Amino acid sequence: MSEAPRATFRKAERLCSRTVIKDLLATGRAVNEAPFRLIGKVMTLESPVPAQIAFAVPKRFLPRAVDRNRTRRRMREAFRLNKLRWQETLRAANVQCAWLVVYQGRTCPPFELTQQKISRSIDRWILEHVQPAH
């Protein structure tokens, strides 16, 4: 009896490297899906995972820490629930990606909207910037 892989958000999937984030911000390609902006780049990562991701909620847009934390938590959960299909696509194309999702809204978004917009933005980014292996 084969079990489906668990949808978890492991440490290896978190984008933490300052140098990678700087490179991503300098030369990454962006997709806007208001109120989210996804900046991504196809690059070789030190981790064996197909993609590493970071989430940013600027203090300028949400001054209250409670709202920033709640928004970041919802963004992570939206990624965690949908990541398996993106990982399969990236593995099939034999590439690794680094992504940064930046929230640019002025209010704390509901989870359904967060999940829909993040899914759509990552789908669009993969479609536009990842060529499948032939």
CORQUINOR-V191703 format. One record per residue. N is the residue number from 1. RES is the residue in one small letter. PHI is phi in whole degrees, 0 to 359 (999 if undefined). OMEGA is omega as a letter, one per 20 degrees, with the letter a starting at -180 (* if undefined). Layout:
BEGIN
N,RES,PHI,OMEGA
N,RES,PHI,OMEGA
END
This chain:
BEGIN
1,m,999,a
2,s,266,r
3,e,266,r
4,a,288,r
5,p,297,a
6,r,286,r
7,a,274,r
8,t,240,r
9,f,240,a
10,r,278,a
11,k,300,a
12,a,295,a
13,e,271,r
14,r,273,r
15,l,272,a
16,c,240,a
17,s,293,r
18,r,298,a
19,t,294,r
20,v,293,a
21,i,295,r
22,k,298,r
23,d,297,r
24,l,298,r
25,l,292,a
26,a,283,a
27,t,234,a
28,g,285,r
29,r,257,a
30,a,250,r
31,v,229,r
32,n,259,r
33,e,220,a
34,a,312,j
35,p,267,a
36,f,250,r
37,r,232,r
38,l,254,r
39,i,249,a
40,g,220,r
41,k,207,r
42,v,280,a
43,m,205,r
44,t,276,a
45,l,255,r
46,e,286,a
47,s,269,a
48,p,282,a
49,v,283,a
50,p,290,a
51,a,212,r
52,q,243,a
53,i,222,r
54,a,230,a
55,f,235,a
56,a,230,r
57,v,231,a
58,p,295,r
59,k,297,a
60,r,298,a
61,f,274,r
62,l,233,a
63,p,293,a
64,r,275,a
65,a,300,r
66,v,300,a
67,d,291,r
68,r,298,a
69,n,296,r
70,r,296,a
71,t,295,r
72,r,297,r
73,r,298,r
74,r,293,r
75,m,295,r
76,r,298,a
77,e,294,r
78,a,298,r
79,f,294,a
80,r,301,a
81,l,289,a
82,n,245,a
83,k,292,a
84,l,298,a
85,r,290,r
86,w,290,r
87,q,296,r
88,e,298,r
89,t,297,a
90,l,292,r
91,r,294,r
92,a,297,r
93,a,276,r
94,n,59,r
95,v,228,r
96,q,238,a
97,c,229,r
98,a,242,a
99,w,232,r
100,l,229,r
101,v,254,a
102,v,246,r
103,y,272,a
104,q,236,r
105,g,271,a
106,r,255,r
107,t,231,r
108,c,286,a
109,p,282,r
110,p,291,a
111,f,298,a
112,e,300,r
113,l,294,r
114,t,300,a
115,q,297,a
116,q,297,a
117,k,289,r
118,i,292,r
119,s,300,a
120,r,295,a
121,s,291,r
122,i,292,r
123,d,301,r
124,r,297,a
125,w,297,r
126,i,297,a
127,l,299,a
128,e,278,a
129,h,239,a
130,v,242,r
131,q,266,r
132,p,295,r
133,a,288,a
134,h,267,*
END
